[in-house]
Every structure is written in C-alpha cells, then in structure tokens.
C-alpha cells in the first residue's frame, strides 16, 4: 500500500474514523485531505464513505479494464523483482488526458449501502467491472466466482464470506485490517498473495486501453 502523504494514524484510530465516515456525508475536500493520514488512496476513501469519486480521481479509460485480467495473468508468472520492474515501467509511461467524462454507474452498479457495496466500489476504482473482476480473481486466487455473484455482493443478496473477503484483499491495494473493519467479516488463515500484484492493478488504473495492452505485452515478454 503506497498512498503518499502524512504518516498514517494508528490502527485503532483509523478504524474509528472509517466507522464515522460510513455514517456521515463528508465534504469531498475533507476526504482528499484525510486519505493520506489514514494510509488510503483518496478514491478508496470516497468509496468507503459512499461518495461519488470525482473525475480527476477516477480511472482514465473505462475500456482499459477488460485488459487488466490478461495483464495480471502475465504478471503473476513473473518473479517479485520482475513485477517491481514492471511497475517501474508503468510509472514511466506518460499520463494521458481523459478523453471523455468518467461514466456514470448504471442502475445495476449503483448498490444500496452495505459492506458488499463498499467492496464493489473499491473494485470500480481499479477499473474492474464484474466480468473483469471475476477473471482477475481467478488468476490471482485460483477461485472462480461468477460475475453475477459479484452483483449479488454489491446488492447485499450474496453475503461476503471470509473466503470472498480474502480474495478481495488479494486484489485490492487496501490494508486487510481496513477491509475487515468496513465489512465486519473476519479473514481466514491464508497464504501470502503474490507481492506487487494488487499494487500493479492500482498503478494501471490511470492508463489508457492501449497503454494497458502495451504493459501486458511487456509482462509477457519478461517471462522469456
């Protein structure tokens, strides 16, 4: 987790603030200032607070999300130091300007408040719709949950199980303790996730479709 800014507050205080935000309607400027203090990416704090993410914090190109599972498939086959090098390559790419406004979530993707809705909003911050999320989870964790299952998670009709939360922890660049706090679900014992994968997913959210495809091709070439 690499959110820049002031040193994060202690775990207990962070949990208290997150709990307060979920019952509040905070000012967006306050969320921007508070996120680094809590050790979170600003868009993720918007998601936790149930506030729409501003255009300048949203993924640049919604078309790029469909290429993320393939990129991740290539990245998990790399050694940790290779994944770090790949992240360095991503950081070297120019930041393209947004060519169209961030899309408004469809009615199916506007979920009632609840722990599952928070998880799905966090996934949307990574440019992952339900289909891309299902494919990415399968690559990272080896478990397959259908796209419809994630819709149920967001609507609250499919409960967030410990295994499902563990899968979100492996893909989201968010402290697992915070996800436990906002969902109220305990994590099962699990092995370590591939280092740098969740961070890479976060890194490419600000890239265009052609850039994500390019990064995927670089990751594939690094396997050889």
C-alpha positions in Angstrom: 0.0 0.0 0.0 1.7 3.2 -1.1 -0.6 6.1 -0.6 1.5 9.3 -0.3 1.2 11.9 2.3 1.4 12.2 6.1 2.3 9.3 8.3 -0.8 7.1 8.8 -2.6 7.2 12.2 -2.7 4.2 14.5 -4.8 1.2 13.6 -7.4 1.8 16.3 -7.9 5.4 15.4 -8.1 4.6 11.7 -10.9 2.1 12.4 -12.8 4.7 14.4 -12.5 7.3 11.7 -13.6 4.8 9.0 -16.6 3.9 11.1 -17.6 7.5 11.5 -17.3 8.2 7.7 -19.7 5.4 6.8 -22.4 7.1 8.8 -21.5 10.6 7.6 -21.8 12.7 4.4 -18.3 14.2 4.4 -17.1 17.0 2.2 -15.0 15.8 -0.7 -12.2 18.2 0.1 -12.1 16.7 3.5 -11.8 13.2 2.1 -8.9 14.2 -0.1 -7.0 15.6 2.9 -7.9 12.7 5.2 -7.0 9.8 2.9 -3.1 10.1 3.2 -3.5 10.3 7.0 -5.4 7.1 7.0 -2.9 5.4 4.7 -5.5 5.1 1.9 -5.7 6.1 -1.7 -8.1 9.1 -1.9 -10.6 7.4 -4.3 -10.8 4.5 -2.0 -11.8 6.7 0.9 -14.6 8.2 -1.3 -15.7 4.6 -1.9 -15.7 3.7 1.8 -17.6 6.9 2.6 -20.2 6.2 -0.1 -19.3 9.4 -2.0 -19.1 9.5 -5.8 -15.4 9.6 -7.0 -14.6 12.9 -8.8 -13.5 12.6 -12.4 -9.9 13.6 -11.7 -9.6 10.6 -9.3 -11.5 8.0 -11.4 -9.8 5.6 -13.9 -8.9 7.4 -17.1 -10.2 5.0 -19.7 -13.1 2.6 -18.8 -12.2 0.5 -21.9 -8.9 -0.4 -20.4 -10.4 -2.5 -17.6 -11.1 -5.5 -19.8 -7.3 -5.9 -20.5 -6.4 -6.0 -16.8 -7.1 -9.7 -16.3 -4.7 -10.6 -19.1 -2.0 -8.3 -17.7 -2.4 -9.8 -14.3 -2.1 -13.3 -15.7 1.2 -12.4 -17.2 2.4 -10.6 -14.1 1.7 -13.4 -11.6 4.0 -15.6 -13.7 6.9 -13.2 -13.0 9.4 -13.2 -10.1 8.8 -10.5 -7.5 11.7 -8.4 -8.7 10.3 -8.6 -12.3 6.9 -7.4 -11.1 8.7 -4.5 -9.4 10.5 -3.7 -12.7 7.1 -3.9 -14.5 5.6 -1.4 -12.0 8.6 0.9 -12.7 7.8 0.7 -16.4 4.2 1.6 -15.7 5.3 4.6 -13.7 7.5 5.8 -16.6 4.5 5.9 -19.0 3.0 9.4 -19.8 -0.2 10.3 -18.0 -2.8 10.7 -20.8 -5.6 13.2 -20.5 -9.1 12.0 -20.1 -10.8 12.0 -23.5 -14.4 11.5 -22.1 -16.0 12.0 -18.7 -16.0 9.1 -16.3 -19.1 7.0 -17.0 -21.9 7.2 -14.5 -22.5 3.8 -13.0 -25.5 2.0 -14.4 -28.5 1.2 -12.3 -27.2 -2.3 -11.9 -24.0 -1.0 -10.5 -25.5 1.5 -8.0 -25.7 -0.6 -4.9 -27.5 0.1 -1.6 -25.2 0.9 1.3 -23.6 -2.1 2.8 -20.3 -3.9 3.1 -20.6 -5.6 -0.3 -21.3 -2.2 -1.9 -18.0 -0.9 -0.5 -16.0 -3.8 -1.9 -17.6 -3.3 -5.4 -17.0 0.4 -5.3 -13.3 -0.3 -4.5 -13.2 -2.7 -7.4 -14.7 0.0 -9.7 -11.8 2.3 -8.6 -9.5 -0.2 -10.2 -11.4 -0.1 -13.5 -12.8 -3.6 -12.8 -16.4 -4.3 -13.7 -18.0 -7.6 -12.6 -16.7 -9.6 -15.5 -13.1 -8.3 -15.3 -13.2 -8.8 -11.5 -14.3 -12.4 -11.8 -11.4 -13.1 -14.3 -8.9 -11.3 -12.2 -9.8 -13.1 -9.0 -9.5 -16.4 -10.8 -6.0 -15.6 -12.0 -4.8 -14.2 -8.6 -6.5 -16.6 -6.2 -7.4 -19.7 -8.2 -11.1 -19.3 -7.1 -13.8 -18.5 -9.6 -16.9 -16.5 -8.5 -19.3 -15.6 -11.4 -19.9 -12.1 -12.4 -23.5 -12.5 -11.2 -22.1 -13.4 -7.7 -20.3 -10.0 -7.6 -23.5 -8.3 -8.5 -25.2 -10.1 -5.6 -22.4 -9.0 -3.3 -22.9 -5.4 -4.2 -26.7 -5.6 -3.8 -26.3 -7.4 -0.5 -28.1 -10.6 -1.7 -24.9 -12.6 -1.7 -23.1 -12.5 1.7 -19.5 -11.5 2.0 -17.9 -14.7 3.2 -14.4 -14.9 4.7 -13.0 -16.6 1.6 -14.6 -13.9 -0.7 -13.2 -11.2 1.5 -9.7 -12.8 1.3 -10.0 -12.7 -2.5 -10.8 -9.0 -2.4 -7.8 -8.5 -0.1 -5.5 -10.2 -2.6 -6.6 -7.9 -5.4 -7.3 -4.5 -3.7 -4.4 -2.4 -2.6 -6.1 -1.7 0.7 -4.9 -2.8 4.2 -6.7 -6.0 5.0 -7.5 -4.7 8.5 -9.5 -1.9 7.0 -11.5 -4.3 4.8 -12.3 -6.3 7.9 -13.3 -3.2 9.7 -15.7 -1.9 7.0 -17.2 -5.3 6.3 -17.3 -6.9 9.8 -16.1 -10.2 8.3 -13.1 -12.0 9.7 -10.4 -13.3 7.4 -9.5 -16.9 7.3 -5.9 -18.1 7.5 -4.4 -17.8 4.1 -1.1 -17.8 2.3 0.6 -14.6 1.1 -0.6 -13.0 -2.1 1.9 -12.5 -5.0 3.8 -9.4 -4.0 3.1 -6.3 -6.1 0.1 -7.7 -7.9 -2.6 -5.6 -6.1 -0.3 -2.6 -6.4 0.1 -3.2 -10.2 -3.6 -3.3 -10.6 -3.8 0.0 -8.9 -1.0 1.5 -10.9 -2.6 0.8 -14.3 -6.0 2.4 -13.4 -4.8 5.7 -14.8 -3.6 4.3 -18.1 -5.5 4.2 -21.4 -6.6 1.0 -23.1 -3.6 1.0 -25.5 -1.2 1.6 -22.6 -2.6 -1.3 -20.6 -2.3 -3.6 -23.6 1.3 -2.5 -24.0 2.1 -3.2 -20.4 0.6 -6.7 -20.8 2.8 -7.3 -23.8 5.9 -6.2 -21.8 4.9 -8.5 -18.9 4.5 -11.4 -21.4 7.9 -10.7 -22.9 9.6 -10.7 -19.5 8.6 -14.3 -19.0 11.0 -15.3 -21.6 
